[in-house]
Amino acid sequence: MSQDRPTAAELLAAIADFLREEATPVLDKADPRLAFQMRVAVNSLAILEREARLGPAADARETARLARLLGHDGTLADLNRELARQLREGTRDERDAALMEHLEATVADKIAIANPKWR
């Protein structure tokens, strides 16, 4: 059960902000190796925050695209398994424009979560 406020995404953002703005500068002076590890942790928290905030909508879009592509409804996991099977069997390949549009949109959503500065 999720809480009302602060949301999971808000909590993760607040923790990341504190660690980035308050703790990391102190560690830069005291222990550069630990400061680097802190930056890795802060980046991980930022990914988790974006996943909590953006992930459900991205999953819904992916599920809808897969349902259109495959011609039936199902869970995201089941639809992805079916698509993977079709790719392995050669039923679908890169010549399928609808497949390529789906893959490009899916990758764009994943990058928006993992590293939004990439584009």
N, C-alpha and C positions, 0 to 999 in steps of 0.2 A: 504494500500500500504506500503510495507516495504522499508526501507531506504537502501542505498548501504553500507556505512560504517560509523560509527560502526554498526554492526548488533545488533538486540535485545539481542542475547546471549552475545555478547561482552560487551554491556552496563551493563547487569545484572551482569556479572562476574566482571567488573570494580567496580561497586557499592559494591558488596559483598566483594571484596578485600579491598577496602577503609574502610568499616565498620569493617571488621575483623582485619585489620592490624593497623589502626589509631584510630578509635573511641572506640572499645571494650577495649583495654588496658587502656585507660584513665578512662573509666567507671568502670573497675575492681577496681580501687583505690577509685573513688568517690562514686559509688553507685552499689554495687554488684548485687542487685536485677535488676536494669536497665541493667547491663552488661549481665545478664542471658537473659533478653528479647531481647537484641541486638543479642546474639548468635542464638536465635530462628529465628529472622528476617534474619540474614545472612544465616542460613541453608535454610530458605524458598526461599531466592533469588537464592541460589545455585541450588535448585530443579527447579525453574523456568528457570534458564539458561540451565540446562541439558534438560529440556523439550523442550525449543525453539530449541536447537541444535540437539537433538536425537529423539524428538517426531515424526516429520514427517516420518522419515525412519521406526521407530518402527510401526507407524500406517499403513504404506504401507505393511510392512511384515505381520502384523496381518490380514489385509484385504486379502492379497494373500493367506495366510494359510486358512482363513475362506472360501474363494471362492473355494479352492480345497476340503476342508472338506465337504462343503455343496453342491458342484456341480454346483454352479452358481455365477455370479457376483452380486454385490450390494454395497451399502454404508457400511462403517464399522458399523455404528449404526444398520442398518437393518440386517446385517449378524449376529451381536451379539444378537439381539433380537430373530432371528430365532434359533440360537444355544441355547439360554436360554429356549425358548419354547420346543425344543427337549429334553433338560435336564429335564425340569419340567414334561414332558409327559413320560419320561423314554425311549424315542426313542434312546437316546445315554446315555452311562454311562462310568464308569472308566475302563470297559473292552475293550473299543474302543481305540486301540493303537494310531491311528491318532489323536483322540481327546486329549489324554494325551500329545502327542508330541506338539500339538498346545498350550495347556494350559501351559506347561513347558516353551516354548519359549516366550509366552506372558508375563508370570510372570517374566522371566529373563529380558525382555526388560523394564518392569515396575520398577523392582528393580534397574536396571542400572540408571534409572532416579531418583528414590526416594532416594536411598542409595547405591551408587556404592561400598562403603567399606564393605557392608554386606557379600560379598562372599570372 
